[in-house]
Amino acid sequence: MQELNYNENPIVFNQTDEVISFKCELQENLQKAMKIFVEEHPNWDQYRILQAAIAGFLMQKGFQNRDLTRLYVGNMFSMNFKD
């Protein structure tokens, strides 16, 4: 199985963002689906998908934070918000 691209998406990150790496094991079916999605949508990468998913989950669970909302909206709509 081909590995996904591990390059950072410049649309998602800017110079003031702090990036923390973590290792995450995914079920094979989830990894395959993500790989297919990224191949069909070249403006997305696995980092953008995971950031949008985590931010969306936290927002759905009631966590309210302006930076989190900006990250979620920015990932979903390829927007880059400047402070």
Rosetta constraint file for C-alpha pairs under 8 A:
AtomPair CA 4 CA 35 HARMONIC 6.51 0.50
AtomPair CA 4 CA 46 HARMONIC 7.34 0.50
AtomPair CA 5 CA 45 HARMONIC 7.25 0.50
AtomPair CA 5 CA 46 HARMONIC 7.63 0.50
AtomPair CA 6 CA 46 HARMONIC 7.86 0.50
AtomPair CA 8 CA 13 HARMONIC 7.51 0.50
AtomPair CA 8 CA 47 HARMONIC 7.34 0.50
AtomPair CA 9 CA 13 HARMONIC 6.56 0.50
AtomPair CA 9 CA 45 HARMONIC 7.13 0.50
AtomPair CA 9 CA 47 HARMONIC 7.56 0.50
AtomPair CA 9 CA 48 HARMONIC 7.42 0.50
AtomPair CA 10 CA 14 HARMONIC 6.75 0.50
AtomPair CA 11 CA 78 HARMONIC 6.63 0.50
AtomPair CA 11 CA 79 HARMONIC 7.26 0.50
AtomPair CA 11 CA 80 HARMONIC 6.33 0.50
AtomPair CA 12 CA 48 HARMONIC 6.84 0.50
AtomPair CA 12 CA 71 HARMONIC 7.85 0.50
AtomPair CA 12 CA 74 HARMONIC 7.04 0.50
AtomPair CA 12 CA 75 HARMONIC 6.40 0.50
AtomPair CA 12 CA 78 HARMONIC 7.51 0.50
AtomPair CA 12 CA 79 HARMONIC 7.95 0.50
AtomPair CA 12 CA 80 HARMONIC 6.86 0.50
AtomPair CA 13 CA 17 HARMONIC 6.16 0.50
AtomPair CA 26 CA 30 HARMONIC 6.39 0.50
AtomPair CA 26 CA 31 HARMONIC 6.09 0.50
AtomPair CA 27 CA 31 HARMONIC 6.30 0.50
AtomPair CA 28 CA 32 HARMONIC 6.09 0.50
AtomPair CA 29 CA 33 HARMONIC 6.15 0.50
AtomPair CA 30 CA 34 HARMONIC 6.12 0.50
AtomPair CA 31 CA 35 HARMONIC 6.11 0.50
AtomPair CA 32 CA 36 HARMONIC 6.24 0.50
AtomPair CA 33 CA 37 HARMONIC 6.14 0.50
AtomPair CA 34 CA 38 HARMONIC 6.13 0.50
AtomPair CA 34 CA 46 HARMONIC 6.96 0.50
AtomPair CA 35 CA 39 HARMONIC 6.21 0.50
AtomPair CA 35 CA 46 HARMONIC 7.90 0.50
AtomPair CA 36 CA 40 HARMONIC 6.23 0.50
AtomPair CA 37 CA 41 HARMONIC 5.96 0.50
AtomPair CA 38 CA 42 HARMONIC 5.76 0.50
AtomPair CA 38 CA 43 HARMONIC 7.79 0.50
AtomPair CA 38 CA 44 HARMONIC 5.70 0.50
AtomPair CA 38 CA 45 HARMONIC 5.65 0.50
AtomPair CA 38 CA 46 HARMONIC 7.18 0.50
AtomPair CA 44 CA 48 HARMONIC 6.10 0.50
AtomPair CA 44 CA 49 HARMONIC 6.94 0.50
AtomPair CA 45 CA 49 HARMONIC 6.36 0.50
AtomPair CA 46 CA 50 HARMONIC 6.12 0.50
AtomPair CA 47 CA 51 HARMONIC 6.03 0.50
AtomPair CA 48 CA 52 HARMONIC 6.03 0.50
AtomPair CA 48 CA 75 HARMONIC 5.97 0.50
AtomPair CA 49 CA 53 HARMONIC 6.05 0.50
AtomPair CA 49 CA 75 HARMONIC 7.72 0.50
AtomPair CA 50 CA 54 HARMONIC 6.02 0.50
AtomPair CA 51 CA 55 HARMONIC 5.96 0.50
AtomPair CA 51 CA 71 HARMONIC 7.71 0.50
AtomPair CA 51 CA 72 HARMONIC 7.30 0.50
AtomPair CA 51 CA 75 HARMONIC 7.31 0.50
AtomPair CA 52 CA 56 HARMONIC 5.84 0.50
AtomPair CA 52 CA 71 HARMONIC 7.39 0.50
AtomPair CA 52 CA 72 HARMONIC 5.17 0.50
AtomPair CA 52 CA 75 HARMONIC 5.67 0.50
AtomPair CA 52 CA 76 HARMONIC 6.53 0.50
AtomPair CA 53 CA 57 HARMONIC 6.05 0.50
AtomPair CA 54 CA 58 HARMONIC 6.21 0.50
AtomPair CA 55 CA 59 HARMONIC 6.16 0.50
AtomPair CA 55 CA 68 HARMONIC 6.20 0.50
AtomPair CA 55 CA 69 HARMONIC 7.44 0.50
AtomPair CA 55 CA 71 HARMONIC 7.19 0.50
AtomPair CA 55 CA 72 HARMONIC 5.48 0.50
AtomPair CA 56 CA 60 HARMONIC 6.11 0.50
AtomPair CA 56 CA 72 HARMONIC 6.37 0.50
AtomPair CA 57 CA 61 HARMONIC 6.27 0.50
AtomPair CA 58 CA 62 HARMONIC 6.55 0.50
AtomPair CA 58 CA 63 HARMONIC 5.44 0.50
AtomPair CA 59 CA 63 HARMONIC 5.04 0.50
AtomPair CA 59 CA 64 HARMONIC 6.28 0.50
AtomPair CA 59 CA 68 HARMONIC 7.92 0.50
AtomPair CA 59 CA 69 HARMONIC 7.65 0.50
AtomPair CA 64 CA 68 HARMONIC 7.44 0.50
AtomPair CA 64 CA 69 HARMONIC 7.61 0.50
AtomPair CA 65 CA 69 HARMONIC 6.27 0.50
AtomPair CA 66 CA 70 HARMONIC 6.19 0.50
AtomPair CA 67 CA 71 HARMONIC 6.14 0.50
AtomPair CA 68 CA 72 HARMONIC 6.16 0.50
AtomPair CA 69 CA 73 HARMONIC 6.08 0.50
AtomPair CA 70 CA 74 HARMONIC 5.72 0.50
AtomPair CA 70 CA 81 HARMONIC 6.96 0.50
AtomPair CA 71 CA 75 HARMONIC 6.02 0.50
AtomPair CA 72 CA 76 HARMONIC 6.14 0.50
AtomPair CA 73 CA 77 HARMONIC 5.97 0.50
AtomPair CA 73 CA 78 HARMONIC 7.86 0.50
AtomPair CA 73 CA 79 HARMONIC 7.13 0.50
AtomPair CA 74 CA 78 HARMONIC 5.23 0.50
AtomPair CA 74 CA 79 HARMONIC 4.23 0.50
AtomPair CA 74 CA 80 HARMONIC 5.70 0.50
AtomPair CA 74 CA 81 HARMONIC 7.07 0.50
AtomPair CA 75 CA 79 HARMONIC 6.78 0.50
